């Protein structure tokens, strides 16, 4: 066969495998986005006039990721790709199916709280535990696909390939965030809450086999993935652990020479998997951008559980919330198209700077909504501010992710990804704790103001990082030349 024909056949084969990766990722994210949107509506309907159940669910979910995120990253780092894939899909889809079934049971028995309080509490606990297991499983899948596979698949190609793959992966996630809530919102508004929960359970049972087939096809069709998986299993679990333990021993011995017993205790503590994962993260050059990104999770200014429940309380129909969330996701999708263009023109670092401050500017609308007298008008201005801010948010997210991919060593990639998600969940957890403290929907404005303050802190933190790296924030000389005196 002629060489041009071979290259054309290889290109078609690679494109087909890439398409399978994107379809598999879409199917996996669709179920997660359905649940993410619906759970706040389920909780506010179970206990009207209070954000307590929605906030409690958020606390359990975020605390699980905050506590176990670094360990999930280390687990992904040690296991083979196929084992991670199996554990991810089995645990995620089964957990969502169980959670959906428990929601159906509660909604079908409206008097369960008074008739059988113990059964009611057991179902709530089951929903919370299933949601926590599902989010941890999703984290493993996110690290595998977004932090590992795309980097391995783009090795040896131009830098623009990784940027494009990152953008497409994020675009798929935001597309699910657009359409899943819209569809679910219409089912809830025009059929019932129980029907949407039942649809969620059925979807996750039916889709798991197709997702596994698609992603396994990608793994088997790309030799680089198989080689990377075999290399990780054979070497990382032995050489890296020996090297780290030896270096840790010498470091501790030099720092604490006077007390051997104390040194042994500290050495053992610092070598614990959880602590060592955080040590690896803190030593990265991109730790401060990662912190800035994590701070953006300490906010109610997203179409998450708390804001969805608050909008429902304010009288906004579920399908309107779903449409607004879809508009928000559309703006986010636009960010995935704009990011590669802007990044190619002004660099990854400066794209992050401009994007986070543009997000901050849009959130001023949310602050303005606090001062509006009409509850409905305030809700719509709030939704407009959140939706418009997604352009800057997702461009900043892509900028930080790419900085981590570019500057974190291969041996630390999964661990850093796990800790980053853990840090984000810690801040997310603080949001839900504040939601439990300020559980009256009438006081939701206090959470809006607090969220604005934290976004400001995130923008300032990233600006400090830019100044440390580049020793300036903007080119004043170029700006001055643009000014006509």
C-alpha positions as CSV (number, residue, x, y, z in Angstrom):
1,X,0.0,0.0,0.0
2,X,1.3,3.5,-0.8
3,X,2.5,5.6,2.1
4,X,-0.1,8.4,1.6
5,X,-2.9,5.8,1.8
6,X,-1.4,4.3,4.9
7,X,-1.2,7.8,6.5
8,X,-4.8,8.5,5.5
9,X,-6.0,5.2,7.0
10,X,-4.1,5.9,10.2
11,X,-5.6,9.3,10.4
12,X,-9.2,7.9,9.9
13,X,-8.5,5.3,12.6
14,X,-7.3,7.9,15.1
15,X,-10.2,10.2,14.4
16,X,-12.6,7.3,15.0
17,X,-11.0,6.4,18.3
18,X,-11.1,10.1,19.3
19,X,-14.8,10.2,18.5
20,X,-15.4,7.1,20.6
21,X,-13.6,8.8,23.5
22,X,-15.7,11.9,23.2
23,X,-19.0,9.9,22.9
24,X,-18.1,7.7,26.0
25,X,-17.2,10.8,27.9
26,X,-20.5,12.4,26.9
27,X,-22.6,9.5,28.1
28,X,-20.7,9.3,31.4
29,X,-21.1,13.1,32.1
30,X,-24.8,13.1,31.0
31,X,-25.9,11.0,33.9
32,X,-23.8,13.0,36.4
33,X,-25.2,16.3,35.1
34,X,-28.8,15.0,35.4
35,X,-28.3,14.1,39.1
36,X,-26.4,17.3,39.8
37,X,-29.3,19.4,38.6
38,X,-32.1,17.3,40.1
39,X,-30.8,16.6,43.6
40,X,-31.5,20.2,44.8
41,X,-35.0,20.1,43.5
42,X,-35.6,16.7,45.2
43,X,-34.4,18.0,48.5
44,X,-36.3,21.3,48.5
45,X,-39.5,19.3,47.7
46,X,-38.9,16.8,50.4
47,X,-38.5,19.6,53.0
48,X,-40.0,22.9,51.6
49,X,-39.0,26.3,52.9
50,X,-35.6,25.2,54.0
51,X,-32.2,24.7,52.3
52,X,-31.1,22.3,55.1
53,X,-31.5,19.0,53.2
54,X,-29.9,20.4,50.0
55,X,-27.0,21.9,52.0
56,X,-26.6,18.6,54.0
57,X,-26.3,16.6,50.8
58,X,-23.7,19.1,49.5
59,X,-21.7,18.8,52.7
60,X,-21.6,15.0,52.5
61,X,-20.6,15.0,48.8
62,X,-18.0,17.7,49.1
63,X,-16.6,16.3,52.3
64,X,-16.1,12.9,50.7
65,X,-14.1,14.4,47.8
66,X,-12.2,16.7,50.2
67,X,-11.2,13.8,52.4
68,X,-10.6,11.1,49.8
69,X,-9.7,13.1,46.7
70,X,-5.9,12.7,47.3
71,X,-6.3,9.0,47.9
72,X,-8.3,8.6,44.7
73,X,-5.5,10.4,42.8
74,X,-3.0,8.0,44.3
75,X,-5.2,5.0,43.5
76,X,-5.5,6.1,39.8
77,X,-1.7,6.5,39.8
78,X,-1.1,2.9,40.9
79,X,-3.8,0.9,39.1
80,X,-3.9,0.0,35.4
81,X,-6.1,2.0,33.1
82,X,-8.5,-1.0,32.6
83,X,-9.0,-1.5,36.4
84,X,-9.6,2.2,36.9
85,X,-12.1,2.2,34.1
86,X,-14.0,-0.8,35.5
87,X,-14.2,0.6,39.0
88,X,-15.2,4.1,37.8
89,X,-18.1,3.0,35.7
90,X,-19.4,0.3,38.0
91,X,-19.4,2.4,41.1
92,X,-20.6,5.6,39.4
93,X,-23.5,4.2,37.5
94,X,-24.7,1.8,40.2
95,X,-24.6,4.6,42.8
96,X,-26.7,6.9,40.7
97,X,-29.2,4.2,40.0
98,X,-29.5,3.4,43.8
99,X,-29.8,7.1,44.6
100,X,-32.5,7.5,42.0
101,X,-34.4,4.5,43.3
102,X,-34.3,5.9,46.9
103,X,-35.6,9.3,45.7
104,X,-38.5,7.6,43.9
105,X,-39.3,5.7,47.2
106,X,-39.5,9.0,49.2
107,X,-41.4,10.9,46.5
108,X,-44.0,8.1,46.1
109,X,-44.7,8.0,49.8
110,X,-45.3,11.6,50.6
111,X,-46.3,10.9,54.3
112,X,-43.2,8.7,54.9
113,X,-41.6,11.3,57.3
114,X,-44.6,11.1,59.7
115,X,-45.6,7.5,59.1
116,X,-42.2,5.9,59.3
117,X,-39.5,8.4,60.3
118,X,-36.8,5.7,60.6
119,X,-37.4,4.6,57.0
120,X,-37.3,8.2,55.9
121,X,-34.0,8.8,57.5
122,X,-32.5,5.6,56.1
123,X,-33.5,6.6,52.6
124,X,-32.0,10.0,53.0
125,X,-28.8,8.5,54.3
126,X,-28.8,6.1,51.3
127,X,-29.2,9.0,48.9
128,X,-26.3,10.9,50.5
129,X,-24.0,7.9,50.6
130,X,-24.8,6.9,47.1
131,X,-24.2,10.4,45.9
132,X,-20.8,10.5,47.7
133,X,-19.7,7.2,46.1
134,X,-20.8,8.4,42.7
135,X,-18.9,11.7,42.9
136,X,-15.7,9.9,44.0
137,X,-16.1,7.4,41.1
138,X,-16.6,10.4,38.8
139,X,-13.4,11.9,40.1
140,X,-11.5,8.8,39.2
141,X,-12.9,9.0,35.7
142,X,-12.1,12.7,35.4
143,X,-8.5,12.1,36.4
144,X,-8.2,9.2,34.0
145,X,-9.6,10.9,31.0
146,X,-9.0,14.6,31.5
147,X,-5.6,14.5,33.3
148,X,-4.0,11.3,31.9
149,X,-5.4,10.0,28.7
150,X,-5.6,13.3,26.8
151,X,-1.9,14.0,27.7
152,X,-0.7,10.6,26.7
153,X,-2.7,10.7,23.5
154,X,-1.3,14.1,22.5
155,X,2.4,13.2,23.2
156,X,4.7,13.8,20.2
157,X,2.2,16.2,18.6
158,X,2.1,20.0,18.4
159,X,1.0,21.8,21.6
160,X,-2.2,23.0,19.9
161,X,-3.4,19.3,19.9
162,X,-3.6,19.2,23.7
163,X,-5.2,22.6,23.9
164,X,-7.9,21.4,21.4
165,X,-8.5,18.1,23.2
166,X,-8.9,20.0,26.5
167,X,-11.4,22.3,24.9
168,X,-13.4,19.6,23.4
169,X,-13.5,17.6,26.6
170,X,-14.7,20.6,28.5
171,X,-17.2,21.4,25.7
172,X,-18.7,18.0,26.0
173,X,-19.1,18.4,29.8
174,X,-20.8,21.8,29.3
175,X,-23.0,20.4,26.6
176,X,-24.3,17.9,29.1
177,X,-24.7,20.7,31.6
178,X,-26.8,22.5,29.0
179,X,-29.2,19.8,27.7
180,X,-29.5,17.4,30.7
181,X,-31.0,20.1,33.0
182,X,-33.3,21.4,30.3
183,X,-34.6,17.9,29.6
184,X,-34.9,17.0,33.3
185,X,-36.5,20.4,34.1
186,X,-39.3,19.7,31.5
187,X,-39.8,16.2,32.9
188,X,-40.1,17.6,36.4
189,X,-42.4,20.4,35.5
190,X,-44.7,18.6,33.1
191,X,-44.6,15.0,34.4
192,X,-43.3,14.6,37.9
193,X,-40.2,14.6,40.2
194,X,-40.6,10.8,40.6
195,X,-40.5,10.3,36.8
196,X,-37.2,12.2,36.5
197,X,-35.6,10.2,39.3
198,X,-36.8,6.9,37.7
199,X,-35.4,8.1,34.3
200,X,-32.1,8.8,36.0
201,X,-31.9,5.3,37.5
202,X,-32.8,3.7,34.1
203,X,-30.3,5.8,32.2
204,X,-27.4,4.8,34.4
205,X,-28.2,1.1,34.2
206,X,-28.6,1.2,30.5
207,X,-25.6,3.3,29.6
208,X,-22.8,1.7,31.6
209,X,-22.1,-1.1,29.1
210,X,-22.0,1.2,26.1
211,X,-19.6,3.6,27.9
212,X,-17.3,0.7,28.8
213,X,-17.3,-0.7,25.3
214,X,-16.4,2.7,23.8
215,X,-13.6,3.6,26.2
216,X,-12.1,0.1,26.1
217,X,-12.1,0.4,22.3
218,X,-10.0,3.6,22.7
219,X,-7.6,1.9,25.1
220,X,-7.1,-1.1,22.9
221,X,-6.8,1.0,19.7
222,X,-4.1,3.4,20.9
223,X,-0.8,1.6,21.7
224,X,0.5,4.6,23.7
225,X,-2.2,4.1,26.3
226,X,-1.5,0.5,26.7
227,X,2.3,1.2,27.0
228,X,1.7,3.9,29.5
229,X,-0.6,1.7,31.6
230,X,1.9,-1.1,31.7
231,X,4.8,1.2,32.5
232,X,2.8,2.7,35.4
233,X,1.9,-0.6,37.0
234,X,5.4,-2.1,36.6
235,X,7.5,0.8,37.7
236,X,5.6,3.4,39.8
237,X,4.6,1.1,42.5
238,X,8.2,0.1,43.2
239,X,10.8,2.6,42.1
240,X,8.9,5.7,43.0
241,X,8.0,4.5,46.5
242,X,11.6,3.4,47.2
243,X,12.9,6.8,46.0
244,X,10.4,8.8,47.9
245,X,10.9,6.9,51.1
246,X,14.7,7.2,50.8
247,X,14.6,10.9,50.1
248,X,12.0,11.5,52.9
249,X,14.2,9.6,55.4
250,X,17.3,11.6,54.6
251,X,15.4,14.9,54.7
252,X,13.9,14.1,58.1
253,X,17.2,12.8,59.4
254,X,18.9,16.1,58.4
255,X,16.2,18.3,59.8
256,X,15.8,16.4,63.2
257,X,19.1,14.9,64.1
258,X,18.8,15.2,67.9
259,X,15.8,13.0,68.6
260,X,15.6,9.7,66.7
261,X,12.2,8.7,68.1
262,X,10.6,12.1,67.3
263,X,12.1,11.9,63.9
264,X,10.7,8.5,63.3
265,X,7.2,9.6,64.2
266,X,7.4,12.7,62.0
267,X,8.9,10.7,59.2
268,X,6.0,8.2,59.4
269,X,3.5,11.0,59.5
270,X,4.9,12.8,56.5
271,X,5.1,9.5,54.6
272,X,1.4,8.8,55.0
273,X,-0.3,8.6,51.6
274,X,-2.7,11.5,52.3
275,X,0.1,13.8,53.7
276,X,2.6,12.9,51.0
277,X,0.0,13.7,48.3
278,X,-0.4,17.2,49.7
279,X,3.3,17.6,49.9
280,X,3.7,16.8,46.3
281,X,0.9,19.3,45.4
282,X,2.3,22.2,47.6
283,X,5.8,21.8,45.9
284,X,4.3,22.4,42.5
285,X,4.9,25.8,40.8
286,X,1.2,25.9,39.9
287,X,-0.1,25.5,43.4
288,X,-1.2,29.2,43.6
289,X,-3.2,29.0,40.4
290,X,-4.7,25.8,41.7
291,X,-5.7,27.6,44.9
292,X,-7.3,30.4,42.9
293,X,-9.3,27.9,40.9
294,X,-10.4,26.1,44.1
295,X,-11.6,29.3,45.7
296,X,-14.1,29.7,42.8
297,X,-15.8,26.6,44.3
298,X,-16.6,28.5,47.5
299,X,-19.6,30.1,45.9
300,X,-23.4,29.8,45.5
301,X,-23.1,31.7,42.2
302,X,-23.6,28.7,40.0
303,X,-26.6,26.7,39.1
304,X,-25.8,24.2,41.8
305,X,-27.8,22.6,44.5
306,X,-28.2,25.7,46.8
307,X,-28.9,28.2,44.1
308,X,-31.4,25.8,42.3
309,X,-33.2,25.3,45.6
310,X,-33.3,29.1,46.3
311,X,-34.6,29.8,42.8
312,X,-37.3,27.2,43.3
313,X,-38.3,28.8,46.6
314,X,-38.5,32.2,44.9
315,X,-41.1,30.8,42.6
316,X,-39.1,30.2,39.4
317,X,-40.4,27.1,37.6
318,X,-38.1,24.1,37.3
319,X,-38.1,24.3,33.5
320,X,-37.1,27.9,33.6
321,X,-34.2,27.1,35.9
322,X,-33.3,24.3,33.5
323,X,-33.3,26.7,30.5
324,X,-31.3,29.3,32.5
325,X,-28.8,26.6,33.4
326,X,-28.7,25.7,29.7
327,X,-28.0,29.3,28.7
328,X,-25.2,29.3,31.3
329,X,-23.7,26.2,29.8
330,X,-24.0,27.7,26.3
331,X,-21.9,30.6,27.4
332,X,-19.4,28.1,28.9
333,X,-19.3,26.2,25.6
334,X,-18.5,29.5,23.9
335,X,-15.5,29.7,26.3
336,X,-14.2,26.4,25.0
337,X,-14.1,27.9,21.5
338,X,-12.7,31.2,22.6
339,X,-10.0,29.8,24.8
340,X,-7.7,28.2,22.1
341,X,-7.9,31.4,20.0
342,X,-7.1,33.7,23.0
343,X,-4.4,31.3,24.4
344,X,-2.6,31.2,21.0
345,X,-2.6,35.0,20.9
346,X,-1.7,36.1,24.4
347,X,-0.4,32.9,26.1
348,X,-1.9,30.6,28.7
349,X,-0.9,32.7,31.7
350,X,-2.4,36.0,30.5
351,X,-5.6,34.2,29.2
352,X,-6.1,33.1,32.8
353,X,-5.6,36.7,34.1
354,X,-8.1,38.3,31.7
355,X,-10.6,35.5,32.1
356,X,-10.8,35.5,35.9
357,X,-11.2,39.3,36.1
358,X,-13.9,39.2,33.4
359,X,-15.7,36.7,35.6
360,X,-15.4,39.1,38.5
361,X,-16.9,41.9,36.4
362,X,-20.0,39.8,35.4
363,X,-20.6,38.8,39.0
364,X,-21.2,42.4,39.8
365,X,-24.7,41.8,38.4
366,X,-25.3,39.2,41.1
367,X,-24.4,41.7,43.7
368,X,-26.8,44.2,42.1
369,X,-29.6,41.6,42.4
370,X,-29.4,41.8,46.2
371,X,-30.6,45.4,46.1
372,X,-33.7,44.8,44.0
373,X,-37.1,44.8,45.7
374,X,-38.9,42.5,43.3
375,X,-38.1,38.9,44.2
376,X,-38.7,37.7,40.6
377,X,-36.7,40.5,39.0
378,X,-33.9,39.8,41.5
379,X,-33.9,36.1,40.6
380,X,-33.6,36.8,36.9
381,X,-30.8,39.3,37.3
382,X,-29.0,36.8,39.5
383,X,-29.4,34.1,36.8
384,X,-28.1,36.6,34.2
385,X,-25.1,37.5,36.2
386,X,-24.2,33.8,36.8
387,X,-24.7,32.8,33.2
388,X,-22.6,35.6,31.8
389,X,-19.8,34.9,34.3
390,X,-19.4,31.4,32.9
391,X,-17.4,32.7,29.9
392,X,-14.5,33.9,32.2
393,X,-14.9,31.0,34.6
394,X,-14.4,28.2,32.1
395,X,-11.6,30.0,30.2
396,X,-9.8,30.3,33.5
397,X,-10.5,26.7,34.3
398,X,-9.0,25.6,31.0
399,X,-6.0,27.9,31.6
400,X,-5.2,26.4,35.0
401,X,-5.6,22.9,33.8
402,X,-3.3,23.4,30.9
403,X,-0.7,25.0,33.2
404,X,-0.8,21.9,35.4
405,X,-0.5,19.6,32.4
406,X,2.5,21.7,31.1
407,X,4.4,22.1,34.4
408,X,3.6,19.0,36.5
409,X,5.8,15.9,36.0
410,X,4.2,12.8,34.6
411,X,5.0,10.9,37.9
412,X,2.9,13.5,39.9
413,X,0.1,14.2,37.4
414,X,-2.6,11.9,38.9
415,X,-1.7,12.8,42.5
416,X,-1.8,16.5,41.8
417,X,-5.1,16.0,40.0
418,X,-6.6,14.2,43.0
419,X,-5.4,16.9,45.5
420,X,-6.7,19.7,43.3
421,X,-10.1,18.1,43.3
422,X,-9.9,17.6,47.0
423,X,-9.0,21.2,47.5
424,X,-11.9,22.3,45.3
425,X,-14.3,20.1,47.3
426,X,-13.0,21.6,50.6
427,X,-14.1,25.0,49.4
428,X,-17.3,23.5,48.0
429,X,-17.9,22.0,51.4
430,X,-17.5,25.4,53.1
431,X,-20.2,26.6,50.7
432,X,-22.7,24.0,51.9
433,X,-21.7,24.5,55.5
434,X,-22.6,28.2,55.1
435,X,-25.8,27.0,53.5
436,X,-26.7,25.0,56.6
437,X,-25.8,28.0,58.8
438,X,-27.8,30.4,56.6
439,X,-30.6,28.0,55.7
440,X,-33.4,30.5,55.4
441,X,-33.9,31.2,51.7
442,X,-34.8,34.8,52.6
443,X,-31.1,35.2,53.7
444,X,-29.7,33.9,50.4
445,X,-28.4,37.4,49.7
446,X,-25.7,37.0,52.4
447,X,-24.3,33.9,50.5
448,X,-24.3,36.0,47.3
449,X,-22.2,38.7,48.9
450,X,-19.8,36.2,50.5
451,X,-19.4,34.5,47.2
452,X,-18.4,37.8,45.5
453,X,-15.8,38.4,48.2
454,X,-14.2,35.0,47.6
455,X,-14.2,35.4,43.8
456,X,-12.4,38.7,44.4
457,X,-9.8,36.9,46.6
458,X,-9.3,34.3,43.8
459,X,-8.7,36.9,41.2
460,X,-6.2,38.7,43.5
461,X,-4.4,35.4,44.2
462,X,-3.9,34.6,40.5
463,X,-2.8,38.1,39.9
464,X,-0.1,37.6,42.5
465,X,1.0,34.5,40.7
466,X,1.2,36.3,37.4
467,X,3.3,39.1,39.0
468,X,5.7,36.6,40.5
469,X,6.2,34.8,37.2
470,X,6.2,37.8,34.8
471,X,7.1,40.6,37.2
472,X,4.2,42.7,35.8
473,X,0.4,42.3,35.2
474,X,-0.1,44.3,32.1
475,X,2.1,46.0,29.5
476,X,1.8,49.6,30.6
477,X,3.9,50.9,27.7
478,X,1.5,49.3,25.2
479,X,-1.5,50.8,27.0
480,X,0.0,54.2,27.1
481,X,0.7,54.1,23.3
482,X,-3.0,53.4,22.8
483,X,-4.0,56.5,24.7
484,X,-4.3,59.6,22.6
485,X,-3.1,62.6,24.6
